[in-house]
Amino acid sequence: MERTLITHTPDKVEHKVKISGWVWTRRDHGKIVFLDVSDRSGILQVVCQGGLAEGLKPQDVVSVEGIVAARPEKLVNRDLPTGAVELQAEKIEVLAKAQELPIDMGVEKLELQLPTLLDNRALTLRHPKVKQIFKVQEAIMEGFRRAAQKLECTEVFVPTISYSSTEGGAEVFKVDYYGHQAFMTQSPQLYKQIMVPVFERVYLVSHAYRSEPSITTRHLSESIQMDCELGFVGFEELLDAVEFIGRETLTYTSQECREILESYGVEAPKIGSKVPRLKMREVQEIVAKRLGRKPSNDPDLTPEDEREICAWALEEHKSDFVTVTHYPTKKRAFYSKPDPEDPEYSLSYDLLYRGVEVLSGSQRVDDYEELSKIIKERGMNPDDFEMYLQAFKYGMPPHGGFSFGLERMTMKTLNLANIREASLFPRDMERIDIRLSKKDAI
């Protein structure tokens, strides 16, 4: 018999069907056993009699044949699309048995400590509440792609192994590449700039690797980036593009995932037609005034600064976004263009979302001689950037770009406590699939 998806069963009342999926919960009532069986489309109550459910337990994989019946009005579960029907089982085939579960998966919400959630990742990802995180993430990715295409960007695909470190510094993973030293890319930056003279406007999705010795709620050693690079643009046009894609991405996500956001108890992002824009030093002044302290001279915003200026943007502009520009040139990557009117500061920008930076970018240095000079001044060797610099030798237009962090966007959209919850298989100082301390103890 051909398989029927669970969400199609309400259209099959009084018909015989076969469903296949996982036993989610089991409820014994004398000689009758009620199973909740789930598949990719939904969940359905199955009524078993005569020992059909003998030995079945949660996460067993089964195929069930039976008659779809309408449930009595007073027993309809209005929280489920299939809540008005049930399957009266006639035959159950066990396709795979599950061992005893280490955690209770039948609860509405997995209230587990983060290490327990991640130590049992292959199991906890199956929970409906956890799965919803990655449906939101899928929507964010799709929203980004649609927005980038509206800006007439071409999608490109770049490597994650590089001859040189993208931004210099020590926060790189070195690899032995057939006896030569190579690096896992900190970002796809150099490659997407090379593509500007090819397509003018490009977008891409890539993995980025940063060997940062920190364990925070918003950092990962491996993350997913959503990037754009645009040719023949100025600084204001870049800011317009950043905010356009941010708004479009979250508008799409809010529309596609309205029920998930409601189930998480979070409001849809507030994204008006205009995003407030401030220079970094202006942010520090506003934050200082709000917190009753002297303005900071730090070369970057602190996490507290980011949270406070986002609170200001929401209060004053009804916006969950705020764009911050003009970070100190020496603290930004070498390819960030200094502001001609004040070279101490760069034509750079971050997009903050609900208290966290989710995007970084800049207008780029586009002159070959200037770029070569900066690379030397930063203590790097231009020979290590041979292919990158080659693109500038043969005609590079004014350009710039930006990069969204997928996990951070997901985390803040659902107001998750830790970015690791927004990564299918998070990598950090303590974990590669399993906790490294656990592996070391073996």
Secondary structure, DSSP 8 states (H G I E B T S, - for coil): --B--GGGGGGGTTSEEEEEEEEEEEEEETTEEEEEEE-SS-EEEEEE-TTTTTT--TT-EEEEEEEEEE--GGG--TTSTTTTEEEEEEEEEEEE-----SS-TTSSS----HHHHHHTHHHHTTSHHHHHHHHHHHHHHHHHHHHHHHTT-EE----SEESS-SS-SS--EEEEETTEEEEE-S-SHHHHHHTHHHHSEEEEEEEEE-------TT--SEEEEEEEEEES--HHHHHHHHHHHHHHHHHHHHHHTHHHHHHTT-------S---EEEHHHHHHHHHHHHTS-----SS--HHHHHHHHHHHHHHH--SEEEEE--BGGGS-TTB-EETTEEEEESEEEEEETTEEEEEEEEB---HHHHHHHHHHTT--GGGGHHHHHHHHT---SEEEEEEEHHHHHHHHTT-S-GGGGSSS-EETTEESSBHHHHHH-
